[in-house]
Amino acid sequence: ASFQSVQHDCADMVNAIDSARLATYQAIARLEDGLSADREIAMAKVLANHAYKWTTLTAQQLHGGIAFMEEYDLQMWTRRAKVAELKFGTSGPHREVFAQSMGLV
């Protein structure tokens, strides 16, 4: 296939986004059922942080220099990913919550 490594990166980006979406839906379902969802929320946050940051940075690499131009939305999404990380925190504390809920810490 032509540009197979690019196709692999795109497939990995879709997988990261779908994983974050599924984890978020699972957390919401538990909350709607009135169940504790601390572990699911922590997992969703970790996966969403990773997906947002990793997909925007990977897309930047795939697009090269054009990705930094203001005429393209990718530079905006990359900045928003960084702002979200600064505003809502990194994955570290959520990883701790998840590890504790699994009895790993």
N, CA, C and O atoms as a GROMACS GRO file, in nm:
protein
  420
    1ALA      N    1   0.084  -0.119   0.000
    1ALA     CA    2   0.000   0.000   0.000
    1ALA      C    3   0.088   0.124   0.000
    1ALA      O    4   0.198   0.125   0.056
    2SER      N    5   0.038   0.225  -0.062
    2SER     CA    6   0.111   0.350  -0.070
    2SER      C    7   0.105   0.422   0.065
    2SER      O    8  -0.002   0.432   0.126
    3PHE      N    9   0.219   0.473   0.110
    3PHE     CA   10   0.228   0.545   0.237
    3PHE      C   11   0.174   0.462   0.353
    3PHE      O   12   0.093   0.509   0.432
    4GLN      N   13   0.220   0.338   0.361
    4GLN     CA   14   0.169   0.246   0.462
    4GLN      C   15   0.192   0.296   0.604
    4GLN      O   16   0.107   0.277   0.691
    5SER      N   17   0.306   0.358   0.630
    5SER     CA   18   0.332   0.407   0.766
    5SER      C   19   0.235   0.519   0.804
    5SER      O   20   0.196   0.530   0.920
    6VAL      N   21   0.196   0.600   0.707
    6VAL     CA   22   0.096   0.704   0.733
    6VAL      C   23  -0.039   0.640   0.764
    6VAL      O   24  -0.110   0.684   0.854
    7GLN      N   25  -0.073   0.534   0.690
    7GLN     CA   26  -0.198   0.463   0.717
    7GLN      C   27  -0.197   0.402   0.856
    7GLN      O   28  -0.299   0.402   0.925
    8HIS      N   29  -0.083   0.350   0.898
    8HIS     CA   30  -0.073   0.293   1.033
    8HIS      C   31  -0.093   0.400   1.139
    8HIS      O   32  -0.163   0.378   1.238
    9ASP      N   33  -0.031   0.516   1.119
    9ASP     CA   34  -0.049   0.626   1.215
    9ASP      C   35  -0.195   0.669   1.221
    9ASP      O   36  -0.248   0.694   1.330
   10CYS      N   37  -0.260   0.678   1.106
   10CYS     CA   38  -0.402   0.717   1.104
   10CYS      C   39  -0.488   0.613   1.174
   10CYS      O   40  -0.580   0.649   1.248
   11ALA      N   41  -0.460   0.486   1.152
   11ALA     CA   42  -0.535   0.380   1.220
   11ALA      C   43  -0.512   0.386   1.370
   11ALA      O   44  -0.606   0.366   1.448
   12ASP      N   45  -0.390   0.413   1.412
   12ASP     CA   46  -0.360   0.425   1.555
   12ASP      C   47  -0.433   0.544   1.617
   12ASP      O   48  -0.479   0.537   1.732
   13MET      N   49  -0.445   0.653   1.542
   13MET     CA   50  -0.518   0.769   1.592
   13MET      C   51  -0.665   0.736   1.612
   13MET      O   52  -0.725   0.772   1.713
   14VAL      N   53  -0.724   0.666   1.515
   14VAL     CA   54  -0.865   0.626   1.527
   14VAL      C   55  -0.883   0.535   1.648
   14VAL      O   56  -0.979   0.550   1.723
   15ASN      N   57  -0.792   0.441   1.667
   15ASN     CA   58  -0.801   0.350   1.782
   15ASN      C   59  -0.792   0.426   1.914
   15ASN      O   60  -0.866   0.396   2.008
   16ALA      N   61  -0.703   0.523   1.923
   16ALA     CA   62  -0.688   0.601   2.046
   16ALA      C   63  -0.815   0.679   2.077
   16ALA      O   64  -0.861   0.684   2.191
   17ILE      N   65  -0.872   0.740   1.974
   17ILE     CA   66  -0.996   0.818   1.993
   17ILE      C   67  -1.112   0.726   2.030
   17ILE      O   68  -1.189   0.758   2.120
   18ASP      N   69  -1.125   0.614   1.961
   18ASP     CA   70  -1.233   0.520   1.991
   18ASP      C   71  -1.220   0.462   2.131
   18ASP      O   72  -1.321   0.441   2.198
   19SER      N   73  -1.099   0.435   2.176
   19SER     CA   74  -1.077   0.383   2.312
   19SER      C   75  -1.121   0.485   2.416
   19SER      O   76  -1.186   0.450   2.514
   20ALA      N   77  -1.085   0.610   2.395
   20ALA     CA   78  -1.125   0.716   2.488
   20ALA      C   79  -1.276   0.732   2.489
   20ALA      O   80  -1.337   0.750   2.595
   21ARG      N   81  -1.336   0.727   2.372
   21ARG     CA   82  -1.482   0.740   2.362
   21ARG      C   83  -1.552   0.626   2.434
   21ARG      O   84  -1.648   0.650   2.509
   22LEU      N   85  -1.507   0.504   2.413
   22LEU     CA   86  -1.569   0.388   2.478
   22LEU      C   87  -1.556   0.396   2.630
   22LEU      O   88  -1.651   0.369   2.702
   23ALA      N   89  -1.438   0.433   2.678
   23ALA     CA   90  -1.418   0.446   2.823
   23ALA      C   91  -1.509   0.553   2.881
   23ALA      O   92  -1.563   0.537   2.991
   24THR      N   93  -1.527   0.662   2.808
   24THR     CA   94  -1.616   0.768   2.853
   24THR      C   95  -1.760   0.720   2.859
   24THR      O   96  -1.832   0.747   2.955
   25TYR      N   97  -1.804   0.647   2.756
   25TYR     CA   98  -1.940   0.592   2.755
   25TYR      C   99  -1.961   0.495   2.870
   25TYR      O  100  -2.069   0.492   2.930
   26GLN      N  101  -1.860   0.414   2.901
   26GLN     CA  102  -1.873   0.320   3.012
   26GLN      C  103  -1.887   0.394   3.145
   26GLN      O  104  -1.967   0.354   3.230
   27ALA      N  105  -1.811   0.500   3.163
   27ALA     CA  106  -1.822   0.578   3.286
   27ALA      C  107  -1.960   0.642   3.297
   27ALA      O  108  -2.021   0.642   3.404
   28ILE      N  109  -2.010   0.696   3.187
   28ILE     CA  110  -2.142   0.758   3.186
   28ILE      C  111  -2.250   0.655   3.217
   28ILE      O  112  -2.342   0.683   3.294
   29ALA      N  113  -2.239   0.537   3.159
   29ALA     CA  114  -2.338   0.432   3.183
   29ALA      C  115  -2.343   0.393   3.330
   29ALA      O  116  -2.452   0.374   3.385
   30ARG      N  117  -2.228   0.382   3.394
   30ARG     CA  118  -2.225   0.348   3.536
   30ARG      C  119  -2.288   0.459   3.620
   30ARG      O  120  -2.362   0.432   3.715
   31LEU      N  121  -2.258   0.583   3.586
   31LEU     CA  122  -2.316   0.695   3.659
   31LEU      C  123  -2.468   0.699   3.642
   31LEU      O  124  -2.541   0.724   3.738
   32GLU      N  125  -2.515   0.674   3.520
   32GLU     CA  126  -2.659   0.672   3.495
   32GLU      C  127  -2.729   0.561   3.572
   32GLU      O  128  -2.845   0.575   3.610
   33ASP      N  129  -2.658   0.451   3.595
   33ASP     CA  130  -2.715   0.339   3.671
   33ASP      C  131  -2.702   0.359   3.822
   33ASP      O  132  -2.744   0.274   3.900
   34GLY      N  133  -2.644   0.472   3.863
   34GLY     CA  134  -2.628   0.501   4.004
   34GLY      C  135  -2.515   0.425   4.071
   34GLY      O  136  -2.513   0.412   4.194
   35LEU      N  137  -2.422   0.375   3.992
   35LEU     CA  138  -2.309   0.298   4.045
   35LEU      C  139  -2.185   0.387   4.059
   35LEU      O  140  -2.176   0.492   3.996
   36SER      N  141  -2.093   0.342   4.140
   36SER     CA  142  -1.966   0.412   4.154
   36SER      C  143  -1.888   0.400   4.022
   36SER      O  144  -1.883   0.293   3.962
   37ALA      N  145  -1.829   0.509   3.980
   37ALA     CA  146  -1.758   0.508   3.853
   37ALA      C  147  -1.620   0.571   3.863
   37ALA      O  148  -1.565   0.618   3.763
   38ASP      N  149  -1.562   0.573   3.984
   38ASP     CA  150  -1.432   0.637   4.001
   38ASP      C  151  -1.326   0.577   3.910
   38ASP      O  152  -1.249   0.649   3.847
   39ARG      N  153  -1.322   0.444   3.903
   39ARG     CA  154  -1.222   0.377   3.819
   39ARG      C  155  -1.247   0.409   3.672
   39ARG      O  156  -1.152   0.439   3.598
   40GLU      N  157  -1.372   0.402   3.629
   40GLU     CA  158  -1.404   0.426   3.488
   40GLU      C  159  -1.377   0.572   3.449
   40GLU      O  160  -1.330   0.599   3.339
   41ILE      N  161  -1.408   0.664   3.540
   41ILE     CA  162  -1.381   0.805   3.512
   41ILE      C  163  -1.231   0.829   3.500
   41ILE      O  164  -1.186   0.900   3.410
   42ALA      N  165  -1.154   0.772   3.591
   42ALA     CA  166  -1.008   0.787   3.586
   42ALA      C  167  -0.952   0.730   3.456
   42ALA      O  168  -0.867   0.790   3.393
   43MET      N  169  -1.002   0.611   3.417
   43MET     CA  170  -0.954   0.549   3.295
   43MET      C  171  -0.992   0.634   3.173
   43MET      O  172  -0.911   0.652   3.082
   44ALA      N  173  -1.114   0.686   3.172
   44ALA     CA  174  -1.158   0.769   3.060
   44ALA      C  175  -1.073   0.895   3.050
   44ALA      O  176  -1.036   0.936   2.940
   45LYS      N  177  -1.041   0.955   3.163
   45LYS     CA  178  -0.959   1.076   3.163
   45LYS      C  179  -0.819   1.048   3.111
   45LYS      O  180  -0.765   1.126   3.032
   46VAL      N  181  -0.760   0.938   3.155
   46VAL     CA  182  -0.626   0.902   3.108
   46VAL      C  183  -0.627   0.879   2.957
   46VAL      O  184  -0.542   0.931   2.884
   47LEU      N  185  -0.724   0.801   2.910
   47LEU     CA  186  -0.730   0.771   2.766
   47LEU      C  187  -0.762   0.895   2.684
   47LEU      O  188  -0.708   0.912   2.575
   48ALA      N  189  -0.851   0.981   2.734
   48ALA     CA  190  -0.886   1.103   2.661
   48ALA      C  191  -0.766   1.198   2.654
   48ALA      O  192  -0.739   1.256   2.549
   49ASN      N  193  -0.695   1.214   2.766
   49ASN     CA  194  -0.574   1.298   2.765
   49ASN      C  195  -0.475   1.247   2.661
   49ASN      O  196  -0.423   1.324   2.580
   50HIS      N  197  -0.450   1.117   2.665
   50HIS     CA  198  -0.354   1.058   2.572
   50HIS      C  199  -0.401   1.076   2.427
   50HIS      O  200  -0.323   1.118   2.342
   51ALA      N  201  -0.526   1.045   2.401
   51ALA     CA  202  -0.577   1.052   2.263
   51ALA      C  203  -0.569   1.194   2.209
   51ALA      O  204  -0.524   1.215   2.096
   52TYR      N  205  -0.612   1.290   2.288
   52TYR     CA  206  -0.613   1.429   2.242
   52TYR      C  207  -0.473   1.478   2.212
   52TYR      O  208  -0.446   1.534   2.105
   53LYS      N  209  -0.384   1.458   2.306
   53LYS     CA  210  -0.247   1.507   2.289
   53LYS      C  211  -0.173   1.430   2.179
   53LYS      O  212  -0.109   1.490   2.093
   54TRP      N  213  -0.183   1.297   2.184
   54TRP     CA  214  -0.108   1.215   2.089
   54TRP      C  215  -0.158   1.231   1.946
   54TRP      O  216  -0.077   1.238   1.853
   55THR      N  217  -0.290   1.237   1.926
   55THR     CA  218  -0.341   1.249   1.789
   55THR      C  219  -0.307   1.385   1.728
   55THR      O  220  -0.276   1.393   1.609
   56THR      N  221  -0.313   1.491   1.807
   56THR     CA  222  -0.279   1.621   1.750
   56THR      C  223  -0.130   1.629   1.715
   56THR      O  224  -0.093   1.683   1.611
   57LEU      N  225  -0.045   1.574   1.802
   57LEU     CA  226   0.099   1.577   1.772
   57LEU      C  227   0.133   1.488   1.654
   57LEU      O  228   0.217   1.523   1.571
   58THR      N  229   0.069   1.372   1.644
   58THR     CA  230   0.093   1.282   1.530
   58THR      C  231   0.044   1.346   1.401
   58THR      O  232   0.110   1.337   1.298
   59ALA      N  233  -0.072   1.410   1.407
   59ALA     CA  234  -0.124   1.480   1.289
   59ALA      C  235  -0.029   1.592   1.247
   59ALA      O  236  -0.010   1.616   1.128
   60GLN      N  237   0.029   1.661   1.345
   60GLN     CA  238   0.128   1.765   1.313
   60GLN      C  239   0.245   1.705   1.236
   60GLN      O  240   0.289   1.761   1.136
   61GLN      N  241   0.295   1.591   1.283
   61GLN     CA  242   0.407   1.526   1.215
   61GLN      C  243   0.369   1.483   1.074
   61GLN      O  244   0.447   1.499   0.981
   62LEU      N  245   0.249   1.428   1.058
   62LEU     CA  246   0.207   1.380   0.927
   62LEU      C  247   0.190   1.493   0.827
   62LEU      O  248   0.217   1.476   0.708
   63HIS      N  249   0.147   1.608   0.875
   63HIS     CA  250   0.123   1.721   0.784
   63HIS      C  251   0.248   1.806   0.761
   63HIS      O  252   0.252   1.885   0.667
   64GLY      N  253   0.347   1.789   0.845
   64GLY     CA  254   0.470   1.865   0.826
   64GLY      C  255   0.451   2.012   0.858
   64GLY      O  256   0.369   2.048   0.943
   65GLY      N  257   0.526   2.096   0.791
   65GLY     CA  258   0.526   2.239   0.820
   65GLY      C  259   0.394   2.308   0.798
   65GLY      O  260   0.364   2.409   0.862
   66ILE      N  261   0.312   2.255   0.708
   66ILE     CA  262   0.184   2.319   0.680
   66ILE      C  263   0.091   2.315   0.800
   66ILE      O  264  -0.001   2.396   0.812
   67ALA      N  265   0.114   2.221   0.890
   67ALA     CA  266   0.028   2.206   1.008
   67ALA      C  267   0.041   2.324   1.104
   67ALA      O  268  -0.047   2.344   1.187
   68PHE      N  269   0.148   2.401   1.093
   68PHE     CA  270   0.170   2.513   1.184
   68PHE      C  271   0.113   2.644   1.130
   68PHE      O  272   0.116   2.746   1.199
   69MET      N  273   0.062   2.642   1.008
   69MET     CA  274   0.010   2.764   0.948
   69MET      C  275  -0.127   2.797   1.005
   69MET      O  276  -0.208   2.707   1.030
   70GLU      N  277  -0.153   2.924   1.027
   70GLU     CA  278  -0.278   2.967   1.088
   70GLU      C  279  -0.399   2.940   0.998
   70GLU      O  280  -0.512   2.940   1.047
   71GLU      N  281  -0.378   2.919   0.870
   71GLU     CA  282  -0.488   2.894   0.778
   71GLU      C  283  -0.549   2.756   0.798
   71GLU      O  284  -0.658   2.728   0.746
   72TYR      N  285  -0.481   2.669   0.870
   72TYR     CA  286  -0.527   2.532   0.892
   72TYR      C  287  -0.564   2.512   1.038
   72TYR      O  288  -0.496   2.561   1.128
   73ASP      N  289  -0.672   2.440   1.061
   73ASP     CA  290  -0.725   2.422   1.197
   73ASP      C  291  -0.638   2.334   1.286
   73ASP      O  292  -0.653   2.338   1.408
   74LEU      N  293  -0.549   2.258   1.229
   74LEU     CA  294  -0.470   2.165   1.310
   74LEU      C  295  -0.388   2.237   1.417
   74LEU      O  296  -0.378   2.188   1.529
   75GLN      N  297  -0.331   2.351   1.384
   75GLN     CA  298  -0.254   2.426   1.484
   75GLN      C  299  -0.343   2.469   1.600
   75GLN      O  300  -0.298   2.474   1.714
   76MET      N  301  -0.471   2.500   1.571
   76MET     CA  302  -0.565   2.538   1.676
   76MET      C  303  -0.593   2.419   1.769
   76MET      O  304  -0.597   2.434   1.891
   77TRP      N  305  -0.614   2.300   1.709
   77TRP     CA  306  -0.644   2.182   1.791
   77TRP      C  307  -0.524   2.141   1.875
   77TRP      O  308  -0.540   2.093   1.987
   78THR      N  309  -0.405   2.160   1.822
   78THR     CA  310  -0.285   2.129   1.899
   78THR      C  311  -0.272   2.222   2.019
   78THR      O  312  -0.239   2.178   2.129
   79ARG      N  313  -0.299   2.350   1.998
   79ARG     CA  314  -0.295   2.444   2.110
   79ARG      C  315  -0.404   2.413   2.212
   79ARG      O  316  -0.381   2.421   2.332
   80ARG      N  317  -0.523   2.377   2.164
   80ARG     CA  318  -0.632   2.343   2.255
   80ARG      C  319  -0.599   2.219   2.338
   80ARG      O  320  -0.637   2.210   2.455
   81ALA      N  321  -0.530   2.124   2.279
   81ALA     CA  322  -0.491   2.003   2.353
   81ALA      C  323  -0.398   2.040   2.468
   81ALA      O  324  -0.412   1.987   2.578
   82LYS      N  325  -0.306   2.130   2.442
   82LYS     CA  326  -0.214   2.174   2.548
   82LYS      C  327  -0.287   2.254   2.655
   82LYS      O  328  -0.262   2.236   2.774
   83VAL      N  329  -0.378   2.341   2.614
   83VAL     CA  330  -0.457   2.419   2.709
   83VAL      C  331  -0.541   2.326   2.796
   83VAL      O  332  -0.551   2.347   2.917
   84ALA      N  333  -0.602   2.225   2.736
   84ALA     CA  334  -0.684   2.130   2.812
   84ALA      C  335  -0.599   2.056   2.915
   84ALA      O  336  -0.644   2.033   3.027
   85GLU      N  337  -0.478   2.020   2.876
   85GLU     CA  338  -0.389   1.952   2.970
   85GLU      C  339  -0.354   2.043   3.088
   85GLU      O  340  -0.353   1.999   3.202
   86LEU      N  341  -0.326   2.169   3.059
   86LEU     CA  342  -0.292   2.264   3.166
   86LEU      C  343  -0.414   2.297   3.252
   86LEU      O  344  -0.401   2.314   3.374
   87LYS      N  345  -0.530   2.306   3.190
   87LYS     CA  346  -0.652   2.344   3.262
   87LYS      C  347  -0.707   2.230   3.347
   87LYS      O  348  -0.747   2.252   3.462
   88PHE      N  349  -0.709   2.109   3.292
   88PHE     CA  350  -0.773   1.997   3.360
   88PHE      C  351  -0.674   1.901   3.425
   88PHE      O  352  -0.714   1.804   3.490
   89GLY      N  353  -0.547   1.926   3.408
   89GLY     CA  354  -0.446   1.842   3.472
   89GLY      C  355  -0.396   1.731   3.381
   89GLY      O  356  -0.459   1.695   3.282
   90THR      N  357  -0.282   1.679   3.420
   90THR     CA  358  -0.222   1.569   3.344
   90THR      C  359  -0.286   1.438   3.385
   90THR      O  360  -0.374   1.435   3.472
   91SER      N  361  -0.244   1.332   3.325
   91SER     CA  362  -0.299   1.199   3.352
   91SER      C  363  -0.247   1.138   3.482
   91SER      O  364  -0.305   1.041   3.531
   92GLY      N  365  -0.140   1.192   3.536
   92GLY     CA  366  -0.077   1.133   3.654
   92GLY      C  367  -0.171   1.102   3.770
   92GLY      O  368  -0.176   0.987   3.814
   93PRO      N  369  -0.245   1.201   3.821
   93PRO     CA  370  -0.335   1.172   3.932
   93PRO      C  371  -0.444   1.070   3.897
   93PRO      O  372  -0.484   0.990   3.982
   94HIS      N  373  -0.490   1.072   3.775
   94HIS     CA  374  -0.594   0.978   3.732
   94HIS      C  375  -0.537   0.837   3.720
   94HIS      O  376  -0.607   0.739   3.745
   95ARG      N  377  -0.411   0.827   3.680
   95ARG     CA  378  -0.346   0.696   3.678
   95ARG      C  379  -0.334   0.639   3.819
   95ARG      O  380  -0.350   0.519   3.840
   96GLU      N  381  -0.306   0.726   3.916
   96GLU     CA  382  -0.298   0.683   4.056
   96GLU      C  383  -0.434   0.631   4.104
   96GLU      O  384  -0.440   0.526   4.168
   97VAL      N  385  -0.541   0.704   4.073
   97VAL     CA  386  -0.676   0.661   4.113
   97VAL      C  387  -0.707   0.526   4.052
   97VAL      O  388  -0.760   0.437   4.118
   98PHE      N  389  -0.675   0.510   3.924
   98PHE     CA  390  -0.702   0.384   3.855
   98PHE      C  391  -0.621   0.271   3.917
   98PHE      O  392  -0.674   0.162   3.940
   99ALA      N  393  -0.493   0.296   3.943
   99ALA     CA  394  -0.407   0.192   4.002
   99ALA      C  395  -0.456   0.153   4.141
   99ALA      O  396  -0.456   0.035   4.175
  100GLN      N  397  -0.498   0.250   4.221
  100GLN     CA  398  -0.550   0.220   4.354
  100GLN      C  399  -0.678   0.139   4.346
  100GLN      O  400  -0.699   0.048   4.426
  101SER      N  401  -0.765   0.172   4.250
  101SER     CA  402  -0.891   0.099   4.237
  101SER      C  403  -0.868  -0.046   4.194
  101SER      O  404  -0.952  -0.133   4.218
  102MET      N  405  -0.754  -0.071   4.130
  102MET     CA  406  -0.720  -0.207   4.087
  102MET      C  407  -0.637  -0.280   4.193
  102MET      O  408  -0.604  -0.397   4.177
  103GLY      N  409  -0.603  -0.209   4.303
  103GLY     CA  410  -0.523  -0.268   4.409
  103GLY      C  411  -0.376  -0.281   4.374
  103GLY      O  412  -0.306  -0.366   4.428
  104LEU      N  413  -0.329  -0.198   4.282
  104LEU     CA  414  -0.190  -0.205   4.238
  104LEU      C  415  -0.097  -0.116   4.321
  104LEU      O  416   0.025  -0.130   4.313
  105VAL      N  417  -0.154  -0.027   4.398
  105VAL     CA  418  -0.073   0.065   4.479
  105VAL      C  419  -0.109   0.047   4.624
  105VAL      O  420  -0.053   0.115   4.710
   0.00000   0.00000   0.00000
